[in-house]
Amino acid sequence: MWNKIRKLAATLLVVLFVAVSNVFPYVIPGGATQTFARGVNPGWVTVQIRGNGNSNLDLYVYYGNTLIGRSESPYDSEAVQVQTRGGTITIAVVNRGGYTNDYQTNF
């Protein structure tokens, strides 16, 4: 019986570790910019980021070279809704602070 409990406990620890490590899958150093290209369908698209609270993150969305949306605040949670014709958008995350920030996005 104790072997079953140990195996279950070990499995739960692995699941917990994987779940926690996936909460903030991106890491951005202080003062850095990261970009992501994502394919989208025509229509409205909401892009969101949420950091761990270490620094100020800002969010920019481009369609080609044209800025189509941005969200700038003194915090690290940002959201912007943009309308696209479909194709590829570029998402830029800018760390305005001096500290590394772990963050997640809905893309």
MODELLER restraints for C-alpha pairs under 7 A, 6 or more apart:
rsr = mdl.restraints
at = mdl.atoms
rsr.add(forms.Gaussian(group=physical.xy_distance, feature=features.Distance(at['CA:23:A'], at['CA:104:A']), mean=6.72, stdev=0.5))
rsr.add(forms.Gaussian(group=physical.xy_distance, feature=features.Distance(at['CA:24:A'], at['CA:102:A']), mean=5.45, stdev=0.5))
rsr.add(forms.Gaussian(group=physical.xy_distance, feature=features.Distance(at['CA:24:A'], at['CA:103:A']), mean=4.67, stdev=0.5))
rsr.add(forms.Gaussian(group=physical.xy_distance, feature=features.Distance(at['CA:24:A'], at['CA:104:A']), mean=4.78, stdev=0.5))
rsr.add(forms.Gaussian(group=physical.xy_distance, feature=features.Distance(at['CA:25:A'], at['CA:103:A']), mean=6.52, stdev=0.5))
rsr.add(forms.Gaussian(group=physical.xy_distance, feature=features.Distance(at['CA:25:A'], at['CA:104:A']), mean=5.87, stdev=0.5))
rsr.add(forms.Gaussian(group=physical.xy_distance, feature=features.Distance(at['CA:26:A'], at['CA:102:A']), mean=5.62, stdev=0.5))
rsr.add(forms.Gaussian(group=physical.xy_distance, feature=features.Distance(at['CA:26:A'], at['CA:103:A']), mean=5.28, stdev=0.5))
rsr.add(forms.Gaussian(group=physical.xy_distance, feature=features.Distance(at['CA:26:A'], at['CA:104:A']), mean=6.04, stdev=0.5))
rsr.add(forms.Gaussian(group=physical.xy_distance, feature=features.Distance(at['CA:27:A'], at['CA:100:A']), mean=6.96, stdev=0.5))
rsr.add(forms.Gaussian(group=physical.xy_distance, feature=features.Distance(at['CA:27:A'], at['CA:101:A']), mean=5.84, stdev=0.5))
rsr.add(forms.Gaussian(group=physical.xy_distance, feature=features.Distance(at['CA:27:A'], at['CA:102:A']), mean=4.42, stdev=0.5))
rsr.add(forms.Gaussian(group=physical.xy_distance, feature=features.Distance(at['CA:27:A'], at['CA:103:A']), mean=6.30, stdev=0.5))
rsr.add(forms.Gaussian(group=physical.xy_distance, feature=features.Distance(at['CA:28:A'], at['CA:95:A']), mean=6.83, stdev=0.5))
rsr.add(forms.Gaussian(group=physical.xy_distance, feature=features.Distance(at['CA:28:A'], at['CA:100:A']), mean=5.61, stdev=0.5))
rsr.add(forms.Gaussian(group=physical.xy_distance, feature=features.Distance(at['CA:28:A'], at['CA:101:A']), mean=5.44, stdev=0.5))
rsr.add(forms.Gaussian(group=physical.xy_distance, feature=features.Distance(at['CA:28:A'], at['CA:102:A']), mean=6.40, stdev=0.5))
rsr.add(forms.Gaussian(group=physical.xy_distance, feature=features.Distance(at['CA:29:A'], at['CA:99:A']), mean=6.34, stdev=0.5))
rsr.add(forms.Gaussian(group=physical.xy_distance, feature=features.Distance(at['CA:29:A'], at['CA:100:A']), mean=4.09, stdev=0.5))
rsr.add(forms.Gaussian(group=physical.xy_distance, feature=features.Distance(at['CA:29:A'], at['CA:101:A']), mean=6.42, stdev=0.5))
rsr.add(forms.Gaussian(group=physical.xy_distance, feature=features.Distance(at['CA:30:A'], at['CA:95:A']), mean=5.58, stdev=0.5))
rsr.add(forms.Gaussian(group=physical.xy_distance, feature=features.Distance(at['CA:30:A'], at['CA:96:A']), mean=6.76, stdev=0.5))
rsr.add(forms.Gaussian(group=physical.xy_distance, feature=features.Distance(at['CA:30:A'], at['CA:97:A']), mean=5.30, stdev=0.5))
rsr.add(forms.Gaussian(group=physical.xy_distance, feature=features.Distance(at['CA:30:A'], at['CA:98:A']), mean=4.26, stdev=0.5))
rsr.add(forms.Gaussian(group=physical.xy_distance, feature=features.Distance(at['CA:30:A'], at['CA:99:A']), mean=4.43, stdev=0.5))
rsr.add(forms.Gaussian(group=physical.xy_distance, feature=features.Distance(at['CA:30:A'], at['CA:100:A']), mean=4.84, stdev=0.5))
rsr.add(forms.Gaussian(group=physical.xy_distance, feature=features.Distance(at['CA:31:A'], at['CA:95:A']), mean=5.12, stdev=0.5))
rsr.add(forms.Gaussian(group=physical.xy_distance, feature=features.Distance(at['CA:31:A'], at['CA:96:A']), mean=5.40, stdev=0.5))
rsr.add(forms.Gaussian(group=physical.xy_distance, feature=features.Distance(at['CA:31:A'], at['CA:97:A']), mean=5.96, stdev=0.5))
rsr.add(forms.Gaussian(group=physical.xy_distance, feature=features.Distance(at['CA:31:A'], at['CA:98:A']), mean=6.03, stdev=0.5))
rsr.add(forms.Gaussian(group=physical.xy_distance, feature=features.Distance(at['CA:32:A'], at['CA:94:A']), mean=6.03, stdev=0.5))
rsr.add(forms.Gaussian(group=physical.xy_distance, feature=features.Distance(at['CA:32:A'], at['CA:95:A']), mean=5.48, stdev=0.5))
rsr.add(forms.Gaussian(group=physical.xy_distance, feature=features.Distance(at['CA:33:A'], at['CA:92:A']), mean=6.70, stdev=0.5))
rsr.add(forms.Gaussian(group=physical.xy_distance, feature=features.Distance(at['CA:33:A'], at['CA:93:A']), mean=5.59, stdev=0.5))
rsr.add(forms.Gaussian(group=physical.xy_distance, feature=features.Distance(at['CA:33:A'], at['CA:94:A']), mean=4.41, stdev=0.5))
rsr.add(forms.Gaussian(group=physical.xy_distance, feature=features.Distance(at['CA:33:A'], at['CA:95:A']), mean=6.31, stdev=0.5))
rsr.add(forms.Gaussian(group=physical.xy_distance, feature=features.Distance(at['CA:34:A'], at['CA:92:A']), mean=5.63, stdev=0.5))
rsr.add(forms.Gaussian(group=physical.xy_distance, feature=features.Distance(at['CA:34:A'], at['CA:93:A']), mean=5.25, stdev=0.5))
rsr.add(forms.Gaussian(group=physical.xy_distance, feature=features.Distance(at['CA:34:A'], at['CA:94:A']), mean=6.59, stdev=0.5))
rsr.add(forms.Gaussian(group=physical.xy_distance, feature=features.Distance(at['CA:35:A'], at['CA:90:A']), mean=6.56, stdev=0.5))
rsr.add(forms.Gaussian(group=physical.xy_distance, feature=features.Distance(at['CA:35:A'], at['CA:91:A']), mean=5.41, stdev=0.5))
rsr.add(forms.Gaussian(group=physical.xy_distance, feature=features.Distance(at['CA:35:A'], at['CA:92:A']), mean=4.33, stdev=0.5))
rsr.add(forms.Gaussian(group=physical.xy_distance, feature=features.Distance(at['CA:35:A'], at['CA:93:A']), mean=6.35, stdev=0.5))
rsr.add(forms.Gaussian(group=physical.xy_distance, feature=features.Distance(at['CA:36:A'], at['CA:90:A']), mean=5.53, stdev=0.5))
rsr.add(forms.Gaussian(group=physical.xy_distance, feature=features.Distance(at['CA:36:A'], at['CA:91:A']), mean=5.11, stdev=0.5))
rsr.add(forms.Gaussian(group=physical.xy_distance, feature=features.Distance(at['CA:36:A'], at['CA:92:A']), mean=6.57, stdev=0.5))
rsr.add(forms.Gaussian(group=physical.xy_distance, feature=features.Distance(at['CA:37:A'], at['CA:88:A']), mean=6.39, stdev=0.5))
rsr.add(forms.Gaussian(group=physical.xy_distance, feature=features.Distance(at['CA:37:A'], at['CA:89:A']), mean=5.73, stdev=0.5))
rsr.add(forms.Gaussian(group=physical.xy_distance, feature=features.Distance(at['CA:37:A'], at['CA:90:A']), mean=4.45, stdev=0.5))
rsr.add(forms.Gaussian(group=physical.xy_distance, feature=features.Distance(at['CA:37:A'], at['CA:91:A']), mean=6.35, stdev=0.5))
rsr.add(forms.Gaussian(group=physical.xy_distance, feature=features.Distance(at['CA:38:A'], at['CA:88:A']), mean=5.41, stdev=0.5))
rsr.add(forms.Gaussian(group=physical.xy_distance, feature=features.Distance(at['CA:38:A'], at['CA:89:A']), mean=5.47, stdev=0.5))
rsr.add(forms.Gaussian(group=physical.xy_distance, feature=features.Distance(at['CA:38:A'], at['CA:90:A']), mean=6.36, stdev=0.5))
rsr.add(forms.Gaussian(group=physical.xy_distance, feature=features.Distance(at['CA:39:A'], at['CA:87:A']), mean=5.39, stdev=0.5))
rsr.add(forms.Gaussian(group=physical.xy_distance, feature=features.Distance(at['CA:39:A'], at['CA:88:A']), mean=4.33, stdev=0.5))
rsr.add(forms.Gaussian(group=physical.xy_distance, feature=features.Distance(at['CA:39:A'], at['CA:89:A']), mean=6.38, stdev=0.5))
rsr.add(forms.Gaussian(group=physical.xy_distance, feature=features.Distance(at['CA:40:A'], at['CA:86:A']), mean=5.21, stdev=0.5))
rsr.add(forms.Gaussian(group=physical.xy_distance, feature=features.Distance(at['CA:40:A'], at['CA:87:A']), mean=5.50, stdev=0.5))
rsr.add(forms.Gaussian(group=physical.xy_distance, feature=features.Distance(at['CA:40:A'], at['CA:88:A']), mean=5.99, stdev=0.5))
rsr.add(forms.Gaussian(group=physical.xy_distance, feature=features.Distance(at['CA:41:A'], at['CA:86:A']), mean=4.36, stdev=0.5))
rsr.add(forms.Gaussian(group=physical.xy_distance, feature=features.Distance(at['CA:41:A'], at['CA:87:A']), mean=6.60, stdev=0.5))
rsr.add(forms.Gaussian(group=physical.xy_distance, feature=features.Distance(at['CA:42:A'], at['CA:84:A']), mean=5.30, stdev=0.5))
rsr.add(forms.Gaussian(group=physical.xy_distance, feature=features.Distance(at['CA:42:A'], at['CA:85:A']), mean=4.41, stdev=0.5))
rsr.add(forms.Gaussian(group=physical.xy_distance, feature=features.Distance(at['CA:42:A'], at['CA:86:A']), mean=3.89, stdev=0.5))
rsr.add(forms.Gaussian(group=physical.xy_distance, feature=features.Distance(at['CA:43:A'], at['CA:83:A']), mean=5.23, stdev=0.5))
rsr.add(forms.Gaussian(group=physical.xy_distance, feature=features.Distance(at['CA:43:A'], at['CA:84:A']), mean=5.36, stdev=0.5))
rsr.add(forms.Gaussian(group=physical.xy_distance, feature=features.Distance(at['CA:43:A'], at['CA:85:A']), mean=6.43, stdev=0.5))
rsr.add(forms.Gaussian(group=physical.xy_distance, feature=features.Distance(at['CA:44:A'], at['CA:81:A']), mean=6.66, stdev=0.5))
rsr.add(forms.Gaussian(group=physical.xy_distance, feature=features.Distance(at['CA:44:A'], at['CA:82:A']), mean=5.53, stdev=0.5))
rsr.add(forms.Gaussian(group=physical.xy_distance, feature=features.Distance(at['CA:44:A'], at['CA:83:A']), mean=4.28, stdev=0.5))
rsr.add(forms.Gaussian(group=physical.xy_distance, feature=features.Distance(at['CA:44:A'], at['CA:84:A']), mean=6.39, stdev=0.5))
rsr.add(forms.Gaussian(group=physical.xy_distance, feature=features.Distance(at['CA:45:A'], at['CA:81:A']), mean=5.56, stdev=0.5))
rsr.add(forms.Gaussian(group=physical.xy_distance, feature=features.Distance(at['CA:45:A'], at['CA:82:A']), mean=5.34, stdev=0.5))
rsr.add(forms.Gaussian(group=physical.xy_distance, feature=features.Distance(at['CA:45:A'], at['CA:83:A']), mean=6.12, stdev=0.5))
rsr.add(forms.Gaussian(group=physical.xy_distance, feature=features.Distance(at['CA:46:A'], at['CA:80:A']), mean=5.72, stdev=0.5))
rsr.add(forms.Gaussian(group=physical.xy_distance, feature=features.Distance(at['CA:46:A'], at['CA:81:A']), mean=4.26, stdev=0.5))
rsr.add(forms.Gaussian(group=physical.xy_distance, feature=features.Distance(at['CA:46:A'], at['CA:82:A']), mean=6.42, stdev=0.5))
rsr.add(forms.Gaussian(group=physical.xy_distance, feature=features.Distance(at['CA:47:A'], at['CA:79:A']), mean=5.63, stdev=0.5))
rsr.add(forms.Gaussian(group=physical.xy_distance, feature=features.Distance(at['CA:47:A'], at['CA:80:A']), mean=5.43, stdev=0.5))
rsr.add(forms.Gaussian(group=physical.xy_distance, feature=features.Distance(at['CA:47:A'], at['CA:81:A']), mean=6.33, stdev=0.5))
rsr.add(forms.Gaussian(group=physical.xy_distance, feature=features.Distance(at['CA:47:A'], at['CA:106:A']), mean=6.38, stdev=0.5))
rsr.add(forms.Gaussian(group=physical.xy_distance, feature=features.Distance(at['CA:47:A'], at['CA:107:A']), mean=7.00, stdev=0.5))
rsr.add(forms.Gaussian(group=physical.xy_distance, feature=features.Distance(at['CA:48:A'], at['CA:78:A']), mean=5.69, stdev=0.5))
rsr.add(forms.Gaussian(group=physical.xy_distance, feature=features.Distance(at['CA:48:A'], at['CA:79:A']), mean=4.23, stdev=0.5))
rsr.add(forms.Gaussian(group=physical.xy_distance, feature=features.Distance(at['CA:48:A'], at['CA:80:A']), mean=6.54, stdev=0.5))
rsr.add(forms.Gaussian(group=physical.xy_distance, feature=features.Distance(at['CA:48:A'], at['CA:105:A']), mean=5.47, stdev=0.5))
rsr.add(forms.Gaussian(group=physical.xy_distance, feature=features.Distance(at['CA:48:A'], at['CA:106:A']), mean=5.74, stdev=0.5))
rsr.add(forms.Gaussian(group=physical.xy_distance, feature=features.Distance(at['CA:49:A'], at['CA:77:A']), mean=5.57, stdev=0.5))
rsr.add(forms.Gaussian(group=physical.xy_distance, feature=features.Distance(at['CA:49:A'], at['CA:78:A']), mean=5.38, stdev=0.5))
rsr.add(forms.Gaussian(group=physical.xy_distance, feature=features.Distance(at['CA:49:A'], at['CA:79:A']), mean=6.47, stdev=0.5))
rsr.add(forms.Gaussian(group=physical.xy_distance, feature=features.Distance(at['CA:49:A'], at['CA:103:A']), mean=6.69, stdev=0.5))
rsr.add(forms.Gaussian(group=physical.xy_distance, feature=features.Distance(at['CA:49:A'], at['CA:104:A']), mean=5.58, stdev=0.5))
rsr.add(forms.Gaussian(group=physical.xy_distance, feature=features.Distance(at['CA:49:A'], at['CA:105:A']), mean=4.36, stdev=0.5))
rsr.add(forms.Gaussian(group=physical.xy_distance, feature=features.Distance(at['CA:49:A'], at['CA:106:A']), mean=6.90, stdev=0.5))
rsr.add(forms.Gaussian(group=physical.xy_distance, feature=features.Distance(at['CA:50:A'], at['CA:76:A']), mean=5.91, stdev=0.5))
rsr.add(forms.Gaussian(group=physical.xy_distance, feature=features.Distance(at['CA:50:A'], at['CA:77:A']), mean=4.28, stdev=0.5))
rsr.add(forms.Gaussian(group=physical.xy_distance, feature=features.Distance(at['CA:50:A'], at['CA:78:A']), mean=6.59, stdev=0.5))
rsr.add(forms.Gaussian(group=physical.xy_distance, feature=features.Distance(at['CA:50:A'], at['CA:103:A']), mean=5.40, stdev=0.5))
rsr.add(forms.Gaussian(group=physical.xy_distance, feature=features.Distance(at['CA:50:A'], at['CA:104:A']), mean=5.44, stdev=0.5))
rsr.add(forms.Gaussian(group=physical.xy_distance, feature=features.Distance(at['CA:50:A'], at['CA:105:A']), mean=6.51, stdev=0.5))
rsr.add(forms.Gaussian(group=physical.xy_distance, feature=features.Distance(at['CA:51:A'], at['CA:76:A']), mean=5.09, stdev=0.5))
rsr.add(forms.Gaussian(group=physical.xy_distance, feature=features.Distance(at['CA:51:A'], at['CA:77:A']), mean=6.04, stdev=0.5))
rsr.add(forms.Gaussian(group=physical.xy_distance, feature=features.Distance(at['CA:51:A'], at['CA:101:A']), mean=6.27, stdev=0.5))
rsr.add(forms.Gaussian(group=physical.xy_distance, feature=features.Distance(at['CA:51:A'], at['CA:102:A']), mean=5.65, stdev=0.5))
rsr.add(forms.Gaussian(group=physical.xy_distance, feature=features.Distance(at['CA:51:A'], at['CA:103:A']), mean=3.94, stdev=0.5))
rsr.add(forms.Gaussian(group=physical.xy_distance, feature=features.Distance(at['CA:51:A'], at['CA:104:A']), mean=6.42, stdev=0.5))
rsr.add(forms.Gaussian(group=physical.xy_distance, feature=features.Distance(at['CA:52:A'], at['CA:101:A']), mean=6.22, stdev=0.5))
rsr.add(forms.Gaussian(group=physical.xy_distance, feature=features.Distance(at['CA:52:A'], at['CA:102:A']), mean=5.62, stdev=0.5))
rsr.add(forms.Gaussian(group=physical.xy_distance, feature=features.Distance(at['CA:52:A'], at['CA:103:A']), mean=6.07, stdev=0.5))
rsr.add(forms.Gaussian(group=physical.xy_distance, feature=features.Distance(at['CA:53:A'], at['CA:76:A']), mean=6.20, stdev=0.5))
rsr.add(forms.Gaussian(group=physical.xy_distance, feature=features.Distance(at['CA:54:A'], at['CA:99:A']), mean=6.28, stdev=0.5))
rsr.add(forms.Gaussian(group=physical.xy_distance, feature=features.Distance(at['CA:54:A'], at['CA:100:A']), mean=6.80, stdev=0.5))
rsr.add(forms.Gaussian(group=physical.xy_distance, feature=features.Distance(at['CA:54:A'], at['CA:101:A']), mean=5.42, stdev=0.5))
rsr.add(forms.Gaussian(group=physical.xy_distance, feature=features.Distance(at['CA:55:A'], at['CA:76:A']), mean=6.39, stdev=0.5))
rsr.add(forms.Gaussian(group=physical.xy_distance, feature=features.Distance(at['CA:55:A'], at['CA:95:A']), mean=6.95, stdev=0.5))
rsr.add(forms.Gaussian(group=physical.xy_distance, feature=features.Distance(at['CA:55:A'], at['CA:97:A']), mean=4.82, stdev=0.5))
rsr.add(forms.Gaussian(group=physical.xy_distance, feature=features.Distance(at['CA:55:A'], at['CA:98:A']), mean=6.99, stdev=0.5))
rsr.add(forms.Gaussian(group=physical.xy_distance, feature=features.Distance(at['CA:55:A'], at['CA:99:A']), mean=5.96, stdev=0.5))
rsr.add(forms.Gaussian(group=physical.xy_distance, feature=features.Distance(at['CA:55:A'], at['CA:101:A']), mean=6.17, stdev=0.5))
rsr.add(forms.Gaussian(group=physical.xy_distance, feature=features.Distance(at['CA:56:A'], at['CA:74:A']), mean=5.52, stdev=0.5))
rsr.add(forms.Gaussian(group=physical.xy_distance, feature=features.Distance(at['CA:56:A'], at['CA:75:A']), mean=4.85, stdev=0.5))
rsr.add(forms.Gaussian(group=physical.xy_distance, feature=features.Distance(at['CA:56:A'], at['CA:76:A']), mean=4.81, stdev=0.5))
rsr.add(forms.Gaussian(group=physical.xy_distance, feature=features.Distance(at['CA:56:A'], at['CA:95:A']), mean=5.92, stdev=0.5))
rsr.add(forms.Gaussian(group=physical.xy_distance, feature=features.Distance(at['CA:56:A'], at['CA:96:A']), mean=5.25, stdev=0.5))
rsr.add(forms.Gaussian(group=physical.xy_distance, feature=features.Distance(at['CA:56:A'], at['CA:97:A']), mean=5.31, stdev=0.5))
rsr.add(forms.Gaussian(group=physical.xy_distance, feature=features.Distance(at['CA:57:A'], at['CA:75:A']), mean=6.39, stdev=0.5))
rsr.add(forms.Gaussian(group=physical.xy_distance, feature=features.Distance(at['CA:57:A'], at['CA:76:A']), mean=4.42, stdev=0.5))
rsr.add(forms.Gaussian(group=physical.xy_distance, feature=features.Distance(at['CA:57:A'], at['CA:93:A']), mean=6.66, stdev=0.5))
rsr.add(forms.Gaussian(group=physical.xy_distance, feature=features.Distance(at['CA:57:A'], at['CA:94:A']), mean=5.54, stdev=0.5))
rsr.add(forms.Gaussian(group=physical.xy_distance, feature=features.Distance(at['CA:57:A'], at['CA:95:A']), mean=4.60, stdev=0.5))
rsr.add(forms.Gaussian(group=physical.xy_distance, feature=features.Distance(at['CA:57:A'], at['CA:96:A']), mean=5.90, stdev=0.5))
rsr.add(forms.Gaussian(group=physical.xy_distance, feature=features.Distance(at['CA:58:A'], at['CA:71:A']), mean=6.02, stdev=0.5))
rsr.add(forms.Gaussian(group=physical.xy_distance, feature=features.Distance(at['CA:58:A'], at['CA:72:A']), mean=4.91, stdev=0.5))
rsr.add(forms.Gaussian(group=physical.xy_distance, feature=features.Distance(at['CA:58:A'], at['CA:73:A']), mean=6.78, stdev=0.5))
rsr.add(forms.Gaussian(group=physical.xy_distance, feature=features.Distance(at['CA:58:A'], at['CA:76:A']), mean=6.94, stdev=0.5))
rsr.add(forms.Gaussian(group=physical.xy_distance, feature=features.Distance(at['CA:58:A'], at['CA:78:A']), mean=6.60, stdev=0.5))
rsr.add(forms.Gaussian(group=physical.xy_distance, feature=features.Distance(at['CA:58:A'], at['CA:93:A']), mean=5.80, stdev=0.5))
rsr.add(forms.Gaussian(group=physical.xy_distance, feature=features.Distance(at['CA:58:A'], at['CA:94:A']), mean=5.17, stdev=0.5))
rsr.add(forms.Gaussian(group=physical.xy_distance, feature=features.Distance(at['CA:58:A'], at['CA:95:A']), mean=6.60, stdev=0.5))
rsr.add(forms.Gaussian(group=physical.xy_distance, feature=features.Distance(at['CA:59:A'], at['CA:70:A']), mean=5.53, stdev=0.5))
rsr.add(forms.Gaussian(group=physical.xy_distance, feature=features.Distance(at['CA:59:A'], at['CA:71:A']), mean=5.18, stdev=0.5))
rsr.add(forms.Gaussian(group=physical.xy_distance, feature=features.Distance(at['CA:59:A'], at['CA:72:A']), mean=6.53, stdev=0.5))
rsr.add(forms.Gaussian(group=physical.xy_distance, feature=features.Distance(at['CA:59:A'], at['CA:78:A']), mean=6.31, stdev=0.5))
rsr.add(forms.Gaussian(group=physical.xy_distance, feature=features.Distance(at['CA:59:A'], at['CA:92:A']), mean=5.89, stdev=0.5))
rsr.add(forms.Gaussian(group=physical.xy_distance, feature=features.Distance(at['CA:59:A'], at['CA:93:A']), mean=4.91, stdev=0.5))
rsr.add(forms.Gaussian(group=physical.xy_distance, feature=features.Distance(at['CA:59:A'], at['CA:94:A']), mean=6.53, stdev=0.5))
rsr.add(forms.Gaussian(group=physical.xy_distance, feature=features.Distance(at['CA:60:A'], at['CA:69:A']), mean=5.90, stdev=0.5))
rsr.add(forms.Gaussian(group=physical.xy_distance, feature=features.Distance(at['CA:60:A'], at['CA:70:A']), mean=4.34, stdev=0.5))
rsr.add(forms.Gaussian(group=physical.xy_distance, feature=features.Distance(at['CA:60:A'], at['CA:71:A']), mean=6.56, stdev=0.5))
rsr.add(forms.Gaussian(group=physical.xy_distance, feature=features.Distance(at['CA:60:A'], at['CA:91:A']), mean=5.86, stdev=0.5))
rsr.add(forms.Gaussian(group=physical.xy_distance, feature=features.Distance(at['CA:60:A'], at['CA:92:A']), mean=5.01, stdev=0.5))
rsr.add(forms.Gaussian(group=physical.xy_distance, feature=features.Distance(at['CA:60:A'], at['CA:93:A']), mean=6.53, stdev=0.5))
rsr.add(forms.Gaussian(group=physical.xy_distance, feature=features.Distance(at['CA:61:A'], at['CA:67:A']), mean=5.97, stdev=0.5))
rsr.add(forms.Gaussian(group=physical.xy_distance, feature=features.Distance(at['CA:61:A'], at['CA:68:A']), mean=5.81, stdev=0.5))
rsr.add(forms.Gaussian(group=physical.xy_distance, feature=features.Distance(at['CA:61:A'], at['CA:69:A']), mean=5.08, stdev=0.5))
rsr.add(forms.Gaussian(group=physical.xy_distance, feature=features.Distance(at['CA:61:A'], at['CA:70:A']), mean=6.10, stdev=0.5))
rsr.add(forms.Gaussian(group=physical.xy_distance, feature=features.Distance(at['CA:61:A'], at['CA:89:A']), mean=6.76, stdev=0.5))
rsr.add(forms.Gaussian(group=physical.xy_distance, feature=features.Distance(at['CA:61:A'], at['CA:90:A']), mean=5.69, stdev=0.5))
rsr.add(forms.Gaussian(group=physical.xy_distance, feature=features.Distance(at['CA:61:A'], at['CA:91:A']), mean=4.69, stdev=0.5))
rsr.add(forms.Gaussian(group=physical.xy_distance, feature=features.Distance(at['CA:61:A'], at['CA:92:A']), mean=6.26, stdev=0.5))
rsr.add(forms.Gaussian(group=physical.xy_distance, feature=features.Distance(at['CA:62:A'], at['CA:68:A']), mean=5.40, stdev=0.5))
rsr.add(forms.Gaussian(group=physical.xy_distance, feature=features.Distance(at['CA:62:A'], at['CA:89:A']), mean=5.60, stdev=0.5))
rsr.add(forms.Gaussian(group=physical.xy_distance, feature=features.Distance(at['CA:62:A'], at['CA:90:A']), mean=4.99, stdev=0.5))
rsr.add(forms.Gaussian(group=physical.xy_distance, feature=features.Distance(at['CA:62:A'], at['CA:91:A']), mean=6.48, stdev=0.5))
rsr.add(forms.Gaussian(group=physical.xy_distance, feature=features.Distance(at['CA:63:A'], at['CA:88:A']), mean=6.84, stdev=0.5))
rsr.add(forms.Gaussian(group=physical.xy_distance, feature=features.Distance(at['CA:63:A'], at['CA:89:A']), mean=4.88, stdev=0.5))
rsr.add(forms.Gaussian(group=physical.xy_distance, feature=features.Distance(at['CA:63:A'], at['CA:90:A']), mean=6.45, stdev=0.5))
rsr.add(forms.Gaussian(group=physical.xy_distance, feature=features.Distance(at['CA:64:A'], at['CA:89:A']), mean=6.86, stdev=0.5))
rsr.add(forms.Gaussian(group=physical.xy_distance, feature=features.Distance(at['CA:68:A'], at['CA:82:A']), mean=6.56, stdev=0.5))
rsr.add(forms.Gaussian(group=physical.xy_distance, feature=features.Distance(at['CA:69:A'], at['CA:80:A']), mean=6.18, stdev=0.5))
rsr.add(forms.Gaussian(group=physical.xy_distance, feature=features.Distance(at['CA:69:A'], at['CA:82:A']), mean=6.07, stdev=0.5))
rsr.add(forms.Gaussian(group=physical.xy_distance, feature=features.Distance(at['CA:70:A'], at['CA:80:A']), mean=6.10, stdev=0.5))
rsr.add(forms.Gaussian(group=physical.xy_distance, feature=features.Distance(at['CA:71:A'], at['CA:78:A']), mean=5.71, stdev=0.5))
rsr.add(forms.Gaussian(group=physical.xy_distance, feature=features.Distance(at['CA:71:A'], at['CA:79:A']), mean=6.11, stdev=0.5))
rsr.add(forms.Gaussian(group=physical.xy_distance, feature=features.Distance(at['CA:71:A'], at['CA:80:A']), mean=5.96, stdev=0.5))
